[in-house]
């Protein structure tokens, strides 16, 4: 005797398999795009690392030589605009 739900199960399994194949293809495409984006960003990443290293080295050298000056905007002192300067 044949199972009455067998055809429904087979249809559902076929749909699941088809959807999984499409999902797998989409994931492969997405991985290719992510790989390409990472490859395109290598130059930017290298430049950012170089700049960060430069800033650290400059800060260290300025502190070591005693030449470091505090930022003008530290301590809440905002630079005045021309209009504010005229009022005071």
Backbone as ProteinMPNN parsed JSONL, in Angstrom:
{"seq_chain_A": "XXXXXXXXXXXXXXXXXXXXXXXXXXXXXXXXXXXXXXXXXXXXXXXXXXXXXXXXXXXXXXXXXXXXXXXXXXXXXXXXXXXXXXXX", "coords_chain_A": {"N_chain_A": [[0.84, -1.176, 0.0], [0.475, 2.185, -0.814], [1.892, 5.178, 0.525], [-0.178, 7.861, 1.364], [0.743, 10.436, 1.679], [3.117, 10.58, 0.425], [3.592, 11.713, -2.14], [3.203, 14.446, -1.617], [5.255, 14.862, 0.24], [7.475, 14.312, -1.376], [7.246, 16.368, -3.251], [7.567, 18.617, -1.607], [10.191, 18.123, -0.681], [11.57, 18.319, -3.112], [11.167, 21.026, -3.679], [12.514, 22.165, -1.498], [15.13, 21.276, -1.982], [15.627, 22.549, -4.435], [15.438, 25.255, -3.642], [17.594, 25.338, -1.859], [19.72, 24.926, -3.62], [19.593, 27.294, -5.117], [20.085, 29.119, -3.055], [22.677, 28.359, -2.339], [24.073, 29.028, -4.697], [23.717, 31.801, -4.628], [25.132, 32.445, -2.306], [27.71, 31.725, -3.068], [28.138, 33.627, -5.099], [27.965, 35.962, -3.532], [30.186, 35.596, -1.849], [32.229, 35.801, -3.742], [31.938, 38.488, -4.46], [32.481, 39.75, -2.006], [35.124, 38.965, -1.672], [36.273, 40.331, -3.837], [35.734, 42.985, -3.058], [37.273, 43.133, -0.714], [39.788, 42.794, -1.85], [39.934, 45.121, -3.367], [40.058, 46.98, -1.337], [42.533, 46.758, -0.161], [44.671, 48.576, -0.675], [43.687, 50.917, 0.549], [43.531, 50.045, 3.194], [46.224, 49.555, 3.743], [47.273, 52.151, 3.482], [45.878, 53.427, 5.578], [46.939, 52.059, 7.782], [49.62, 52.84, 7.562], [49.337, 55.612, 7.975], [48.323, 55.669, 10.578], [50.497, 54.594, 11.95], [52.377, 56.595, 11.404], [51.239, 58.785, 12.79], [51.353, 57.836, 15.44], [54.161, 57.572, 15.731], [54.985, 60.228, 15.293], [53.724, 61.511, 17.444], [55.036, 60.248, 19.589], [57.71, 61.07, 19.108], [57.457, 63.868, 19.335], [56.718, 64.095, 22.014], [58.993, 62.976, 23.192], [60.971, 64.817, 22.551], [60.036, 67.021, 23.773], [58.595, 68.868, 22.386], [55.92, 68.871, 21.979], [52.758, 70.38, 21.664], [49.751, 71.411, 23.222], [46.44, 70.858, 21.935], [44.648, 73.547, 20.431], [41.928, 73.632, 20.857], [41.43, 72.137, 23.136], [40.178, 71.709, 26.458], [37.78, 72.988, 26.28], [37.791, 75.493, 25.137], [36.554, 77.161, 22.612], [37.302, 78.246, 19.311], [36.853, 81.643, 18.419], [34.46, 83.16, 16.296], [34.464, 85.688, 13.715], [32.327, 87.402, 14.185], [31.717, 86.908, 16.881], [34.071, 87.811, 18.02], [33.919, 90.555, 17.591], [31.914, 91.369, 19.313], [32.975, 91.146, 21.861]], "CA_chain_A": [[0.0, 0.0, 0.0], [1.274, 3.397, -0.99], [1.674, 6.233, 1.504], [-0.919, 8.951, 0.711], [1.469, 11.699, 1.806], [4.426, 10.45, -0.231], [3.721, 12.683, -3.227], [3.367, 15.76, -0.99], [6.607, 14.897, 0.803], [8.432, 14.399, -2.484], [7.138, 17.714, -3.817], [8.205, 19.535, -0.66], [11.634, 17.876, -0.717], [12.082, 18.869, -4.37], [11.203, 22.486, -3.515], [13.588, 22.481, -0.552], [16.405, 21.061, -2.68], [15.757, 23.621, -5.426], [15.732, 26.495, -2.916], [18.949, 25.236, -1.323], [20.642, 25.13, -4.744], [19.607, 28.739, -5.401], [20.756, 29.765, -1.931], [24.104, 28.056, -2.459], [24.594, 29.854, -5.791], [23.749, 33.189, -4.156], [26.22, 32.572, -1.337], [28.959, 31.698, -3.835], [28.254, 34.95, -5.726], [28.246, 36.939, -2.485], [31.572, 35.399, -1.429], [33.081, 36.367, -4.792], [31.86, 39.946, -4.354], [33.198, 40.148, -0.79], [36.549, 38.796, -1.966], [36.661, 41.435, -4.715], [35.73, 44.216, -2.256], [38.456, 43.083, 0.154], [40.951, 43.008, -2.71], [39.937, 46.536, -3.736], [40.321, 47.8, -0.149], [43.873, 46.52, 0.375], [45.455, 49.817, -0.727], [43.174, 51.82, 1.585], [43.921, 49.5, 4.495], [47.655, 49.778, 3.907], [47.446, 53.585, 3.719], [45.382, 53.726, 6.925], [47.932, 51.543, 8.731], [50.798, 53.702, 7.489], [48.998, 56.887, 8.591], [48.229, 55.434, 12.022], [51.873, 54.443, 12.427], [52.985, 57.925, 11.331], [50.705, 59.601, 13.88], [51.937, 57.323, 16.685], [55.58, 57.924, 15.766], [55.103, 61.679, 15.444], [53.346, 61.819, 18.827], [56.133, 59.786, 20.447], [58.877, 61.937, 18.911], [57.167, 65.189, 19.899], [56.788, 63.984, 23.474], [60.377, 62.691, 23.58], [61.783, 66.029, 22.399], [59.421, 68.109, 24.532], [58.074, 69.855, 21.434], [54.479, 68.69, 21.803], [51.907, 71.458, 22.151], [48.366, 70.986, 23.387], [45.524, 71.361, 20.922], [44.048, 74.835, 20.758], [40.532, 73.446, 21.24], [41.297, 71.358, 24.359], [39.752, 72.482, 27.616], [36.502, 73.624, 26.022], [37.936, 76.811, 24.528], [36.23, 77.124, 21.196], [37.782, 79.441, 18.616], [35.803, 82.626, 18.199], [34.237, 83.602, 14.93], [34.658, 87.137, 13.593], [31.193, 88.077, 14.799], [31.875, 86.806, 18.327], [35.207, 88.639, 18.388], [33.507, 91.96, 17.565], [31.052, 91.633, 20.457], [33.711, 91.187, 23.128]], "C_chain_A": [[0.888, 1.243, 0.0], [0.877, 4.448, 0.044], [0.963, 7.399, 0.818], [-0.17, 10.289, 0.758], [2.802, 11.688, 1.066], [4.614, 11.487, -1.334], [3.927, 14.096, -2.668], [4.773, 15.906, -0.424], [7.649, 15.053, -0.293], [8.425, 15.789, -3.118], [7.825, 18.733, -2.907], [9.718, 19.358, -0.649], [12.259, 18.452, -1.982], [12.181, 20.395, -4.278], [12.334, 22.909, -2.586], [14.941, 22.347, -1.232], [16.65, 22.172, -3.686], [16.12, 24.945, -4.742], [17.144, 26.482, -2.351], [19.987, 25.428, -2.43], [20.746, 26.612, -5.085], [20.325, 29.508, -4.293], [22.26, 29.565, -2.014], [24.745, 28.897, -3.563], [24.718, 31.316, -5.355], [24.893, 33.41, -3.175], [27.567, 32.554, -2.043], [29.186, 33.054, -4.5], [28.609, 36.021, -4.699], [29.688, 36.816, -2.012], [32.547, 35.963, -2.458], [33.102, 37.892, -4.699], [32.605, 40.45, -3.122], [34.696, 40.032, -1.005], [37.053, 39.951, -2.832], [36.713, 42.753, -3.942], [36.944, 44.257, -1.336], [39.723, 43.344, -0.645], [41.07, 44.486, -3.085], [40.297, 47.436, -2.558], [41.719, 47.624, 0.414], [44.716, 47.792, 0.397], [45.006, 50.795, 0.36], [43.588, 51.349, 2.971], [45.4, 49.751, 4.762], [47.931, 51.259, 4.2], [46.99, 53.968, 5.126], [46.37, 53.241, 7.979], [49.186, 52.408, 8.745], [50.528, 55.031, 8.192], [48.924, 56.745, 10.113], [49.621, 55.298, 12.633], [52.584, 55.795, 12.436], [52.532, 58.79, 12.504], [51.29, 59.151, 15.214], [53.395, 57.73, 16.816], [55.783, 59.421, 15.963], [54.776, 62.087, 16.877], [54.468, 61.426, 19.787], [57.338, 60.726, 20.339], [58.656, 63.336, 19.477], [57.223, 65.157, 21.422], [58.225, 63.784, 23.933], [61.248, 63.944, 23.5], [61.218, 67.203, 23.188], [58.828, 69.174, 23.644], [56.565, 69.791, 21.283], [53.729, 69.864, 22.415], [50.491, 70.922, 22.253], [47.531, 71.565, 22.25], [44.917, 72.68, 21.37], [42.629, 74.673, 21.285], [40.372, 72.624, 22.508], [40.888, 72.265, 25.505], [38.469, 73.249, 27.377], [36.607, 75.004, 25.421], [37.702, 76.695, 23.032], [36.795, 78.365, 20.53], [36.612, 80.372, 18.324], [35.694, 82.941, 16.719], [34.437, 85.107, 14.897], [33.556, 87.895, 14.317], [31.301, 88.047, 16.323], [33.02, 87.696, 18.8], [34.84, 90.112, 18.438], [32.681, 92.321, 18.79], [31.848, 91.81, 21.741], [34.706, 92.301, 23.165]], "O_chain_A": [[1.893, 1.329, 0.706], [-0.294, 4.594, 0.393], [1.441, 7.886, -0.206], [-0.439, 11.174, -0.053], [3.532, 12.68, 1.081], [5.688, 12.077, -1.448], [4.74, 14.856, -3.194], [5.409, 16.948, -0.586], [8.592, 15.832, -0.156], [9.476, 16.32, -3.478], [8.568, 19.598, -3.373], [10.453, 20.345, -0.612], [13.354, 19.012, -1.935], [13.156, 20.987, -4.741], [13.03, 23.889, -2.851], [15.805, 23.21, -1.075], [17.765, 22.685, -3.782], [17.003, 25.667, -5.206], [17.823, 27.509, -2.363], [21.031, 26.036, -2.193], [21.839, 27.129, -5.316], [21.084, 30.438, -4.567], [23.029, 30.499, -1.786], [25.843, 29.421, -3.381], [25.701, 31.985, -5.673], [25.55, 34.451, -3.211], [28.475, 33.292, -1.659], [30.299, 33.578, -4.471], [29.448, 36.883, -4.958], [30.351, 37.831, -1.795], [33.573, 36.537, -2.094], [34.154, 38.514, -4.842], [33.289, 41.47, -3.19], [35.457, 40.898, -0.573], [38.135, 40.486, -2.589], [37.629, 43.551, -4.142], [37.577, 45.304, -1.194], [40.628, 44.033, -0.176], [42.171, 45.036, -3.118], [40.793, 48.544, -2.761], [42.065, 48.29, 1.391], [45.404, 48.06, 1.382], [45.836, 51.428, 1.013], [43.954, 52.158, 3.824], [45.784, 50.117, 5.873], [48.739, 51.577, 5.073], [47.657, 54.758, 5.794], [46.614, 53.937, 8.964], [49.75, 52.68, 9.805], [51.384, 55.529, 8.924], [49.41, 57.606, 10.846], [49.885, 55.829, 13.712], [53.315, 56.104, 13.377], [53.35, 59.453, 13.14], [51.682, 59.984, 16.031], [53.825, 58.181, 17.878], [56.661, 59.834, 16.72], [55.474, 62.916, 17.46], [54.809, 62.187, 20.693], [57.912, 61.129, 21.351], [59.578, 63.926, 20.04], [57.722, 66.093, 22.047], [58.639, 64.35, 24.945], [62.168, 64.108, 24.302], [61.844, 68.26, 23.265], [58.578, 70.287, 24.106], [55.986, 70.578, 20.534], [54.02, 70.291, 23.532], [50.082, 70.075, 21.459], [47.857, 72.607, 21.68], [44.699, 72.896, 22.562], [42.172, 75.493, 22.081], [39.235, 72.423, 22.935], [41.217, 73.451, 25.516], [38.1, 74.088, 28.198], [35.578, 75.644, 25.208], [38.548, 76.195, 22.29], [36.772, 79.441, 21.126], [35.51, 79.919, 18.016], [36.687, 82.982, 15.992], [34.566, 85.737, 15.947], [33.812, 88.901, 14.979], [31.009, 89.042, 16.986], [32.938, 88.277, 19.882], [35.395, 90.853, 19.249], [32.737, 93.457, 19.26], [31.428, 92.557, 22.624], [35.405, 92.471, 24.164]]}, "name": "protein", "num_of_chains": 1, "seq": "XXXXXXXXXXXXXXXXXXXXXXXXXXXXXXXXXXXXXXXXXXXXXXXXXXXXXXXXXXXXXXXXXXXXXXXXXXXXXXXXXXXXXXXX"}
